[in-house]
Amino acid sequence: MSRLKLATVWLGGCSGCHMSFLDLDEWLIDLAQEVDIVYSPLADIKEYPQGVDVVLVEGAIANEEHLAMVRMVRERSRILVSFGDCAVTGNVTALRNPLGNAESVLQRCYIEAADIYGQIPQAPGIVPPLLDKVQPVHQVVPVDIYLLGCPPSAIRIRAVLEPILQGKKPQLEGREFIKFG
C-alpha cells in the first residue's frame, strides 16, 4: 500500500494547533513511517501539491490569501480536517468581526490605536487584503472532519489520524473529543 500524503496548512490563527501536532512526540516517528508530509509550515515546501490524501487546516479565513489557499487546498485534497477552534468556529480570529468591515478594522488598528504616525500600510504584500468578515473553514469549503480544541490535544489529533491511516473514518465521541477549548 502506498504512503498517505499528509499536509498541514496554517491560515488565520496562532499556530497553536501545529504546536500540538508536534506534541505527538514519539508517535510522530510511527506516523513518519506511514505518511509523506507533502506540505506544511513545518517543512520548506513552497507549493501545495495535487493529490493530497489528508490535510489539517488550522485557522480561520481572514484575508484574500487565506480564501484562495483554502479553495485550492479543498480542490487538491481528499480529506479536509478543520483543525482547531479557529478553523471550526472562527474563535479568537473572528473577534474582529464586531468592528465592522475590513476598512474599519484597518482604521482602528493602524490609525486610531497608533501612538505616533498612524497610517494604513499601502505597499503591496505588507498586509494581505482583509475580508470584511472572518469565517470558519466550513463557511467557505466543505469540511470532512471537525477537530475541536484550542488547540486540540495530541490525543485528539492522534484520534483523527490513526483511523484514517487504517482506512477508517474517525469517530470522535465523548466529552474529551467533542468539547471546545
VENUR-V497371 format. One record per pair of residues at least 4 apart in sequence whose ideal C-beta (glycine too) atoms are under 7 Angstrom apart, sorted by the first residue. I is the first residue (numbers start at 1). GAP is how many residues later the second one is. D is the distance in whole Angstrom. If there is no record, write none. Layout:
i={I	I}
gap={GAP	GAP}
d={D	D}
//
This chain:
i={3	3	3	4	4	4	4	4	5	5	5	5	5	6	6	6	6	6	6	7	7	7	7	7	7	7	8	8	8	8	8	8	8	8	9	9	9	9	9	10	10	10	10	10	11	11	11	11	11	11	11	11	12	12	12	12	12	12	12	12	13	13	13	13	13	13	13	15	16	16	17	17	17	17	17	17	18	18	18	18	19	19	20	20	20	20	20	21	23	24	24	24	24	24	27	27	28	31	31	34	37	38	38	38	39	39	39	40	48	48	48	49	50	51	52	52	52	53	53	54	54	54	55	55	55	55	56	56	57	57	57	57	57	57	57	57	58	58	58	58	59	59	59	60	60	60	60	60	60	60	60	60	61	61	61	61	61	61	61	61	62	62	62	62	62	63	63	63	63	64	64	64	64	65	65	66	67	67	67	68	69	70	70	70	70	71	71	72	73	73	74	74	74	79	79	79	80	80	80	81	81	81	81	82	82	82	82	82	82	82	83	83	84	84	84	84	84	84	85	85	85	85	85	85	85	86	86	86	86	87	87	88	88	88	89	90	90	90	90	91	93	94	96	96	97	97	99	99	99	100	100	101	102	102	102	102	103	104	105	105	106	106	106	107	107	108	108	109	110	110	110	110	111	111	114	121	121	135	135	137	137	138	145	145	147	147	147	147	148	148	148	148	149	149	149	150	150	152	152	154	155	156	156	157	158	159	159	159	160	160	161	162	163	163	163	164	172	172	173	173	174	175}
gap={31	32	33	30	31	49	50	161	31	33	46	47	48	29	30	31	32	47	48	31	32	33	41	45	48	70	10	13	32	33	34	47	48	50	46	48	49	60	64	5	8	31	48	49	46	47	48	49	50	55	58	59	47	48	49	50	54	74	81	122	4	45	46	47	71	73	80	4	4	135	4	41	66	67	134	135	4	23	24	40	4	132	131	132	133	134	137	136	131	4	7	130	133	134	4	131	4	4	130	131	6	7	11	14	6	9	10	5	24	25	28	27	26	25	24	25	26	25	26	25	27	110	18	22	25	26	25	27	13	16	23	24	25	26	30	80	25	26	28	29	27	28	34	26	27	30	31	33	34	74	75	76	5	6	9	70	73	74	76	79	4	31	68	69	72	65	66	67	68	4	64	65	67	4	63	4	4	64	73	4	4	4	67	70	71	4	70	4	4	7	6	67	68	65	66	85	61	63	64	63	64	66	79	5	6	55	56	61	64	65	4	64	4	63	65	66	67	68	4	6	63	64	65	95	96	4	5	6	7	49	50	48	58	60	47	4	44	45	46	59	41	40	9	38	36	37	5	6	9	4	5	31	4	28	29	30	4	4	4	25	4	14	24	4	5	4	5	4	4	8	9	10	7	9	4	5	6	4	5	4	6	5	15	25	5	9	10	13	4	30	31	32	4	7	32	30	31	4	5	4	4	4	21	4	4	11	13	18	4	10	4	4	5	6	7	6	5	6	4	5	4	4}
d={6	6	5	6	5	4	6	7	5	5	6	5	5	4	7	5	7	7	5	5	4	6	7	5	4	7	6	7	4	7	7	7	5	7	6	5	7	7	6	6	6	5	5	6	7	7	3	6	6	4	7	7	4	4	7	4	6	7	4	6	7	5	3	7	7	4	6	6	6	4	7	4	5	4	4	6	7	6	6	6	7	7	4	6	6	6	6	6	4	5	7	5	6	6	6	6	6	6	7	5	6	7	5	6	5	5	6	7	6	6	6	7	5	7	6	4	7	5	7	5	7	6	6	4	6	7	5	4	7	6	6	7	6	5	5	6	5	5	7	6	5	6	7	5	6	5	7	4	6	5	6	6	5	6	6	7	7	5	7	5	6	6	7	6	5	4	6	5	6	6	6	4	7	6	4	6	7	7	7	6	6	6	6	6	6	6	6	6	6	7	6	4	7	5	7	7	7	6	5	7	5	5	6	4	5	5	6	5	5	7	5	5	7	7	6	6	5	6	6	4	6	6	4	6	7	7	4	6	5	6	5	6	5	6	5	3	5	6	5	6	5	4	5	6	5	6	6	5	6	4	7	4	6	4	6	5	6	6	6	6	6	5	7	5	6	5	6	6	6	6	6	5	4	7	3	4	5	4	6	6	6	4	6	6	5	6	7	5	6	6	7	5	6	6	7	7	5	4	6	6	6	7	6	6	6	6	6	6	7	5	6	7	4	6	5	7	4	6	6	7	7	5}
//
